[in-house]
């Protein structure tokens, strides 16, 4: 399901409401240039800024970025520490820019593992942008799809134990309502850069019907033109959600 370029005007007519991206390749980008792995992460922040601006311009509703997985703690301690420092500085530097552009920032994941300083910075930026009604930018940090489902199951179990919920009342809707962002639509388009073709424990429940798009480009090289290609590819997909192609065609004809 690698991306192929198609007419960009078609993409303009059928944009995804929610785009999720695994930003893979910062370390390899740096290593290919003879630099330490960490050197790719600040360049990756520049790529984030470009894609956020593009989403704002196109009025895409939600952008969810996988910044740091729960498994990334196993990376070398120095790299993890530098990433955390960059996260703090980027939040401070970008907060006002996001606010000026009407972007609402949310951090999803188990933030208790972060330093108190980083947790305070996250709260400050979320409070600053909470009333914005443009793009919702979600940054998944110390996030894992299995963790998300597990914490949702625990929440429902506590409700059952407290007599607030019957086990027979637990269904897909109630479980989805206990996940990290029940107030937002599920991703329509799921992009992964860096050449790998797997979900890597990202949005396992929410991405059940996402259109998957993989590119060999490393994240720092994923520019607005590459993003346009992904959007154009999405515009050419037929989303059936379990129906046949004929049923989808008939549904569209009735809607028109």
N, C-alpha and C positions, 0 to 999 in steps of 0.2 A: 504493500500500500504506500509505496513511495510517491511523493508528489510529482505531478506533471503540470506544466504550465498550460493554462487555458485563458479564454478571453476575460480580461479583468473587469469589463463592464458587466459580465454575467455575475461575477462575485459581488459587485455592488448591489445587485438586485436580490441576492439571497445570502445575507450574512448570518453567521452564527450569533446567537444571543450570548453565549457563554463559551469562552475559549480557555482551555487548560493547557499548560505547557510544562514539560519536563525540560529544564534548561541544562542539558548535558554537554560537557566538553570544555569547560573553562580550563581545567588542569592540562588536558592534552593540547589545547591551543597554545598554552604557555610553553610546554615542553618541546613542541615542534619548533619553537623559536629560541630554544636554548635557555629558557627562563625557568625559574622555580615554579612549581604548580600554582602557588598562590597568586602569582602575577596575572593569571588569567581572570581572577575573580573581579578585580576593579573594572576590567574591560567588559566583563559580563554585566556589570551594573549599567554601563553605557548602553548596552544592547537592551536591557530592561527599559530604560528611559525611552528609547526609540519606539519600542513596541507599545508601551503605555500611551505615548503620544498618538500613535497610529490608531489605537483602539478608541481614544477620545474623539479623534477626528471622524471616525466612521460610526460613532455612537454605538459601539458594542457595549452591551450592558455589564458583563462580568468578565474579568480576566483573572485566572487563578494560576499562580506560578509556584512550582515546586523548588523552593530555595534550599532546604536542608531537611533531609529525611531523618527518621529516628535511627536509621542504620549508619548515618554519616558520622556519628560519634566514634565509630571504630577507625576512622581515618587518623593519620598521624596527629598527635596532640598539638603540635605547632601550627599545622594547617587549620585545625578546628578553631584554635584560639584566634588566629588571624581572621578567619571567616566571621567569628563572633564580633570582633572589633570592627570589621567592615560593615556588618549589619547595623551596629549601633551608629556608626558615622553616617551610613547611607540613610537611615531613618531620619536623623537630624537634618541632613542636607536636603533631602527630597521632600520633607513634610510640607514646607511652605509652597513648593512648586505644585505638589499634588492638590493642596487646598485651593490654590489659585485656579486650577483647572477643573474644580468641582469633583475631584476624585475622592471616593470614600475608601479608606484603607482598613483592611481587616487582616489580622494574623490568625491563622488556624493551626492547631497543633498543641502539643503538651508543653506549654510555656514555663511550667514550674521548674524545668531543668535549666532554664536560663538564669544568668546572674540577675540580682535585684536591679542593677542599673539598666540592663536591657529590658527587663519587665516594665520598669517605669517608663522607659522611652516608648515602648510599644503602646502602653496605655495613653500616654500624652498624644501620640499621633492619631490613635483611634478616636480619642475624644475630640481632637481638633477637626477631624474630617467627618465626624459621625453624621452631620446633617446634610452633607453633600449628596446630590441626587444625580450626578453624572455616572461615570464608570465606577463600578465597585472593583477595587483591586484587592484580591486575596493573596496573601503570601503564606504558603504552607511551610512552616518552620518547626523542626522536631515533630514532623507529621508522618504518619504511616496509615495506609488504608485499613490494615488489620487493627491497629490501635483505635481508629475511628469507630469501626464496627463493634469492637469490644467495649469501648466506653459507652456506646449507645445501648448495648445489651445490659450492661451494669445499671444504667439509668432506669431501664424498664424493670429490671429485677428488683431494684429498690422500691419502685412504685408498687409492684406486686406485693412485696413484703410489708409495705405500709398500708395495704388494703386500698390503695388508690386506683388500682388497675387489676383487671382479671386476666389470667394467662390466655384465656380464649379471645380476649380483645386485642392481643398482639398480632399485628399483621405488617405487611410491607410499609404501609403508610405510617404506622406508629414508630417502627424502627427508623425509617427515613427521617422522621421528625426529631429523633434524638441524635442525629449525626451533626457534623460540624457546622453546616450551613443550611438548615432546613428552610430558611426564608428565601433562598435563591434557587434558580433553575439549575438542573444538572447540565454538565458540559455538553455542548453540541459538537464541538471540535476539540480533539485531543492531539496535541503536537508533541513530538519528541525529537530533539536535535541530537547530533552526535553519532548517528549511525546505528545505535542499538534499537531493537524492535521488541520492547517489552514494557509492561506497565510499572514495574519496580515499586509495587506496593503503594501506588498513588491513586487516590479516589476510586478504590476498587468497587464500591457500591455505586457511586454516582456516575461512573463512566460506563455503565453496563451497555448503553446504547449510543455512546459517543462515536463519531466518525474518527478513525485513527489515521494520523498522518505522520510518517517518519521521513526524516531527511538526514543525509550524511553531513550536512553543515554543522560545524561546532558552534556552540551557543554564541560566542563573541562575533562570529561571522553571520549570524542570522539577523539580517537587516530588514528594513521595511519592504524591499523588493521580494525577499524570500517569504515574508509574511503574506504579501499579496498573492504569491503563488499558492500558499496553503489555503487562503480564502477562496481563490479561484477553483482549486481542486474540490473544496467543500461544496461550492455552488453547483458542481457537476454531479454530485452524489444524489442517489435516490434513497431517501430515508424511509424504510418500510415498517420498522417497529413490529415485526412479526407478520405483517400482512404481505400479500403478493404484490408484485409490481403493477398488475392490472388493478388491484384494489386501490392502491395509492393513486393511480392515474384517474380512476373513477371519482375518488374523494376530492381530488383537486378540481375536476371538472364540475362537480356539484357545488364546491365552494365558490367557483367563479360565476 
